[in-house]
């Protein structure tokens, strides 16, 4: 019963988040997004740029951004919006991130987990990684053109909220369509620990792949994807919480090696292996 209730809550959170963040330019967090209760987001972060790093600090969780493409890739991002759409941080608006050098360039985003009870009315701690949206393309200053991934860190202060939310969003079938185009290069989005502690659905913390604008693993509308065996493309991942070494988070790879070497399309709609 607990798993069923949790699945419903996660689903409502994901739906409300994407209904609010659909334009890719000024995303806002849901005012009902706290798992287990209302979490009205009031962010006080003054600078998220310090979370882009050349190395992941020992003992920390990170998002690893790797460019295996033959061209340089520029990352644009936004993060830190308040629930009413105002800028909780300067990076709520379209912000230039790092350049990933071609043929293997890597940058890291240090993940700041949530740490708040379900009835908290502020970001705790400040600058937590909530509703991070990153657009990748071959041009600078383009927040509405490129391959888009999204990530919200889990909440270590809530026993039922320790689930990260990774996803890919193309909005290929959205009506009305988004401004711009949410695809440029193939991408994979995988947990660094290859198993799942979320058995609430048959997808678990599965790898996500996308190599075309209507790829099944992506959000094709604000609420749906193309996988018949999954109840939502934004799954709950508890995989990387705990003492799993460093980096222990997720890897986003552009032109992913494991897809390029097979000579075929990236696999989609996988079922994750459960942790033993």
Secondary structure, DSSP 8 states (H G I E B T S, - for coil): -HHHHHHHHHHHHHHHHHHHSTTSSS----TT-STTS--------S--GGGEESS--TT--EEEEEE-SSS-EEEEEE--B-TTSSBSSGGGS-EEEEEE-TTTEEEEEE---B---TT--S-SSTT---SEEEEEESSSS-SSBSEEEEEE--BTTSTT---EEEEEE--TT-SS--SSBS-SS-EEEEESS-SBS--SSSS-S--EEESSTT-TTSBSSSS--S-TT-S-SS-EE-TT-SS--SS-SEEEEET-HHHHTTTS----S----B--
